[in-house]
Amino acid sequence: MVDILAWSSGAKTFATRYRTLPVLVGITIATAATHAVSVGV
């Protein structure tokens, strides 16, 4: 399972470089996809 803390720290790093909204949307989609895969498996 993906480490949420690792995702959070990565999100903060990206947020400082890029616009926050697209990053949050991307992470949300990635998290949902990862969750769906982990549940599906």
The first five atom37 places (N, CA, C, CB, O) and aatype in JSON, in Angstrom:
{
  "aatype": [12, 19, 3, 9, 10, 0, 17, 15, 15, 7, 0, 11, 16, 13, 0, 16, 1, 18, 1, 16, 10, 14, 19, 10, 19, 7, 9, 16, 9, 0, 16, 0, 0, 16, 8, 0, 19, 15, 19, 7, 19],
  "atom_mask": [
    [1, 1, 1, 1, 1],
    [1, 1, 1, 1, 1],
    [1, 1, 1, 1, 1],
    [1, 1, 1, 1, 1],
    [1, 1, 1, 1, 1],
    [1, 1, 1, 1, 1],
    [1, 1, 1, 1, 1],
    [1, 1, 1, 1, 1],
    [1, 1, 1, 1, 1],
    [1, 1, 1, 0, 1],
    [1, 1, 1, 1, 1],
    [1, 1, 1, 1, 1],
    [1, 1, 1, 1, 1],
    [1, 1, 1, 1, 1],
    [1, 1, 1, 1, 1],
    [1, 1, 1, 1, 1],
    [1, 1, 1, 1, 1],
    [1, 1, 1, 1, 1],
    [1, 1, 1, 1, 1],
    [1, 1, 1, 1, 1],
    [1, 1, 1, 1, 1],
    [1, 1, 1, 1, 1],
    [1, 1, 1, 1, 1],
    [1, 1, 1, 1, 1],
    [1, 1, 1, 1, 1],
    [1, 1, 1, 0, 1],
    [1, 1, 1, 1, 1],
    [1, 1, 1, 1, 1],
    [1, 1, 1, 1, 1],
    [1, 1, 1, 1, 1],
    [1, 1, 1, 1, 1],
    [1, 1, 1, 1, 1],
    [1, 1, 1, 1, 1],
    [1, 1, 1, 1, 1],
    [1, 1, 1, 1, 1],
    [1, 1, 1, 1, 1],
    [1, 1, 1, 1, 1],
    [1, 1, 1, 1, 1],
    [1, 1, 1, 1, 1],
    [1, 1, 1, 0, 1],
    [1, 1, 1, 1, 1]
  ],
  "atom_positions": [
    [[0.85, -1.21, 0.0], [0.0, 0.0, 0.0], [0.88, 1.25, 0.0], [-0.96, 0.01, 1.23], [1.95, 1.25, 0.6]],
    [[0.44, 2.29, -0.66], [1.23, 3.52, -0.77], [1.31, 4.23, 0.57], [0.63, 4.45, -1.83], [0.31, 4.34, 1.29]],
    [[2.5, 4.71, 0.89], [2.69, 5.43, 2.15], [2.09, 6.83, 2.03], [4.2, 5.51, 2.53], [2.56, 7.64, 1.23]],
    [[1.06, 7.09, 2.81], [0.36, 8.38, 2.74], [1.3, 9.53, 3.09], [-0.84, 8.38, 3.69], [1.24, 10.59, 2.47]],
    [[2.16, 9.32, 4.07], [3.09, 10.37, 4.48], [4.06, 10.7, 3.36], [3.86, 9.95, 5.74], [4.42, 11.86, 3.16]],
    [[4.48, 9.68, 2.63], [5.39, 9.9, 1.51], [4.7, 10.73, 0.43], [5.88, 8.55, 0.92], [5.3, 11.62, -0.17]],
    [[3.41, 10.42, 0.19], [2.64, 11.17, -0.78], [2.48, 12.62, -0.34], [1.26, 10.52, -0.99], [2.56, 13.54, -1.15]],
    [[2.25, 12.81, 0.97], [2.04, 14.15, 1.5], [3.29, 15.0, 1.34], [1.63, 14.09, 2.98], [3.22, 16.15, 0.91]],
    [[4.44, 14.43, 1.7], [5.7, 15.17, 1.6], [5.98, 15.5, 0.14], [6.87, 14.38, 2.22], [6.46, 16.58, -0.19]],
    [[5.68, 14.55, -0.74], [5.88, 14.77, -2.17], [4.93, 15.85, -2.67], [0.0, 0.0, 0.0], [5.3, 16.66, -3.52]],
    [[3.71, 15.85, -2.15], [2.72, 16.83, -2.56], [3.17, 18.24, -2.17], [1.35, 16.52, -1.92], [3.02, 19.18, -2.95]],
    [[3.73, 18.36, -0.97], [4.2, 19.67, -0.51], [5.35, 20.16, -1.39], [4.65, 19.6, 0.97], [5.45, 21.34, -1.7]],
    [[6.22, 19.23, -1.78], [7.36, 19.59, -2.63], [6.88, 20.1, -3.98], [8.29, 18.37, -2.83], [7.37, 21.12, -4.47]],
    [[5.91, 19.39, -4.57], [5.37, 19.81, -5.86], [4.58, 21.1, -5.74], [4.48, 18.71, -6.44], [4.6, 21.94, -6.64]],
    [[3.88, 21.26, -4.61], [3.05, 22.44, -4.42], [3.9, 23.71, -4.36], [2.23, 22.31, -3.14], [3.44, 24.79, -4.73]],
    [[5.15, 23.55, -3.91], [6.01, 24.73, -3.82], [6.54, 25.11, -5.2], [7.18, 24.46, -2.86], [6.96, 26.25, -5.41]],
    [[6.51, 24.16, -6.13], [7.04, 24.43, -7.47], [5.93, 24.73, -8.48], [7.85, 23.24, -7.95], [6.11, 25.54, -9.39]],
    [[4.8, 24.09, -8.3], [3.71, 24.24, -9.27], [2.46, 24.77, -8.59], [3.43, 22.92, -9.96], [2.39, 24.91, -7.37]],
    [[1.46, 25.05, -9.42], [0.19, 25.51, -8.87], [-0.42, 24.37, -8.06], [-0.78, 25.98, -9.99], [-0.36, 23.2, -8.45]],
    [[-1.0, 24.72, -6.94], [-1.47, 23.72, -6.0], [-2.64, 22.89, -6.53], [-1.88, 24.39, -4.72], [-2.65, 21.67, -6.37]],
    [[-3.6, 23.52, -7.14], [-4.81, 22.81, -7.56], [-4.56, 21.62, -8.49], [-5.72, 23.78, -8.24], [-5.03, 20.52, -8.2]],
    [[-3.85, 21.81, -9.59], [-3.6, 20.66, -10.49], [-2.88, 19.53, -9.77], [-2.78, 21.1, -11.71], [-3.12, 18.36, -10.06]],
    [[-2.0, 19.89, -8.84], [-1.26, 18.88, -8.09], [-2.2, 18.09, -7.2], [-0.16, 19.54, -7.24], [-2.15, 16.86, -7.17]],
    [[-3.08, 18.8, -6.49], [-4.03, 18.13, -5.61], [-4.97, 17.23, -6.41], [-4.84, 19.16, -4.81], [-5.3, 16.12, -5.98]],
    [[-5.38, 17.71, -7.56], [-6.27, 16.92, -8.41], [-5.55, 15.66, -8.88], [-6.76, 17.74, -9.63], [-6.11, 14.56, -8.85]],
    [[-4.3, 15.84, -9.31], [-3.52, 14.69, -9.78], [-3.31, 13.67, -8.69], [0.0, 0.0, 0.0], [-3.44, 12.47, -8.91]],
    [[-2.99, 14.15, -7.49], [-2.76, 13.25, -6.36], [-4.06, 12.54, -5.97], [-2.19, 14.03, -5.15], [-4.06, 11.36, -5.64]],
    [[-5.16, 13.28, -6.02], [-6.45, 12.69, -5.69], [-6.77, 11.55, -6.65], [-7.56, 13.75, -5.72], [-7.22, 10.48, -6.23]],
    [[-6.55, 11.79, -7.93], [-6.81, 10.77, -8.95], [-5.88, 9.58, -8.74], [-6.64, 11.34, -10.37], [-6.31, 8.43, -8.8]],
    [[-4.61, 9.87, -8.5], [-3.63, 8.8, -8.31], [-3.95, 7.98, -7.07], [-2.21, 9.39, -8.19], [-3.84, 6.76, -7.07]],
    [[-4.35, 8.67, -6.01], [-4.7, 7.98, -4.76], [-5.93, 7.11, -4.97], [-4.95, 9.0, -3.61], [-5.98, 5.97, -4.52]],
    [[-6.93, 7.65, -5.67], [-8.15, 6.89, -5.93], [-7.85, 5.67, -6.8], [-9.2, 7.78, -6.61], [-8.38, 4.59, -6.56]],
    [[-6.99, 5.86, -7.79], [-6.62, 4.75, -8.68], [-5.87, 3.68, -7.9], [-5.77, 5.25, -9.85], [-6.14, 2.49, -8.06]],
    [[-4.92, 4.11, -7.07], [-4.14, 3.18, -6.26], [-5.04, 2.42, -5.3], [-3.06, 3.92, -5.48], [-4.88, 1.21, -5.12]],
    [[-5.98, 3.13, -4.7], [-6.91, 2.5, -3.77], [-7.77, 1.48, -4.49], [-7.79, 3.56, -3.1], [-8.01, 0.38, -3.98]],
    [[-8.24, 1.85, -5.68], [-9.08, 0.95, -6.46], [-8.32, -0.31, -6.83], [-9.6, 1.65, -7.72], [-8.87, -1.41, -6.77]],
    [[-7.06, -0.15, -7.21], [-6.24, -1.3, -7.58], [-5.98, -2.2, -6.37], [-4.9, -0.84, -8.2], [-6.08, -3.42, -6.46]],
    [[-5.64, -1.57, -5.24], [-5.35, -2.34, -4.03], [-6.57, -3.11, -3.55], [-4.85, -1.41, -2.91], [-6.45, -4.23, -3.07]],
    [[-7.75, -2.5, -3.69], [-8.99, -3.16, -3.29], [-9.35, -4.24, -4.31], [-10.14, -2.13, -3.17], [-9.82, -5.32, -3.95]],
    [[-9.11, -3.94, -5.58], [-9.44, -4.89, -6.63], [-8.57, -6.14, -6.54], [0.0, 0.0, 0.0], [-9.0, -7.24, -6.88]],
    [[-7.34, -5.95, -6.1], [-6.41, -7.08, -5.99], [-6.65, -7.79, -4.72], [-4.96, -6.63, -6.07], [-5.97, -8.78, -4.43]]
  ]
}
